[in-house]
Amino acid sequence: MRGNSYVPDFRKAFEFFCIHAGGRAVLDAIEKNLQLTKRDMTPSRATLSRYGNTSSSSVWYVVAHVCDVWRKCHRCALLLLAPQV
């Protein structure tokens, strides 16, 4: 049986989350496990919808989305995923 794990409130440190848009299942799992909100996930989901999965480079499209839509890009967490080599 798994015990409850502590998950810090990342929103206290970061205003925006730029997450590798590696697919809907990836984003769903990150949202659930990091306890992020729909708003937190909006830039990554919009990027996935617009460009698709462009591998790790998708995070830069997410950063551009945050800067364009919210006109600021500070206190931003970047999260990239890569296959194990």
C-alpha positions as CSV (number, residue, x, y, z in Angstrom):
1,M,0.0,0.0,0.0
2,R,1.3,3.5,-0.9
3,G,1.4,6.2,1.7
4,N,0.4,9.7,1.0
5,S,3.2,11.7,-0.5
6,Y,3.9,15.4,0.3
7,V,3.5,17.6,-2.8
8,P,4.7,21.2,-2.2
9,D,2.6,24.1,-3.5
10,F,4.7,25.1,-6.5
11,R,2.5,28.1,-7.2
12,K,4.0,29.8,-4.2
13,A,7.4,29.9,-6.0
14,F,6.2,30.1,-9.6
15,E,3.6,32.2,-11.4
16,F,3.7,30.3,-14.7
17,F,4.5,26.7,-15.7
18,C,6.0,26.0,-19.0
19,I,5.8,22.2,-19.3
20,H,7.0,20.1,-22.2
21,A,3.9,19.4,-24.3
22,G,4.6,15.8,-24.9
23,G,1.0,14.6,-25.2
24,R,-2.3,14.8,-23.4
25,A,-1.4,11.8,-21.1
26,V,1.9,13.4,-20.1
27,L,0.2,16.8,-19.3
28,D,-2.7,15.0,-17.4
29,A,-0.2,13.1,-15.3
30,I,1.9,16.2,-14.5
31,E,-1.2,18.2,-13.6
32,K,-2.5,15.5,-11.3
33,N,0.8,14.6,-9.6
34,L,2.0,18.2,-9.1
35,Q,-1.5,19.3,-8.2
36,L,-1.5,22.1,-10.7
37,T,-4.7,23.9,-11.8
38,K,-6.3,24.1,-15.2
39,R,-4.9,27.7,-15.5
40,D,-1.4,26.4,-14.8
41,M,-1.7,23.9,-17.6
42,T,-3.3,26.2,-20.2
43,P,0.0,27.4,-21.9
44,S,1.2,23.8,-22.4
45,R,-2.2,22.5,-23.5
46,A,-2.6,25.4,-26.0
47,T,0.9,24.7,-27.4
48,L,0.1,21.0,-27.8
49,S,-3.1,21.9,-29.6
50,R,-1.4,24.4,-31.9
51,Y,1.9,22.7,-32.7
52,G,1.5,19.1,-31.5
53,N,4.3,17.2,-29.8
54,T,7.5,18.8,-31.0
55,S,9.7,16.9,-28.5
56,S,11.6,18.9,-25.9
57,S,11.7,22.0,-28.0
58,S,7.9,22.5,-27.3
59,V,8.8,24.1,-24.0
60,W,10.0,27.2,-25.9
61,Y,6.7,27.4,-27.7
62,V,5.0,27.3,-24.3
63,V,7.3,30.1,-23.0
64,A,6.4,32.2,-26.1
65,H,2.7,31.6,-25.4
66,V,3.1,32.8,-21.8
67,C,4.9,35.9,-22.9
68,D,2.4,36.7,-25.7
69,V,-0.8,36.0,-23.7
70,W,0.1,37.3,-20.3
71,R,2.7,39.8,-21.4
72,K,5.2,38.7,-18.8
73,C,7.4,35.8,-18.2
74,H,9.0,35.9,-14.8
75,R,8.8,33.4,-12.0
76,C,8.4,30.8,-14.6
77,A,9.1,27.1,-14.1
78,L,10.4,25.1,-17.1
79,L,9.8,21.4,-17.0
80,L,11.2,19.2,-19.8
81,L,11.1,15.5,-20.2
82,A,13.5,13.3,-22.2
83,P,13.8,9.6,-22.8
84,Q,16.4,7.8,-20.8
85,V,19.5,7.1,-22.9
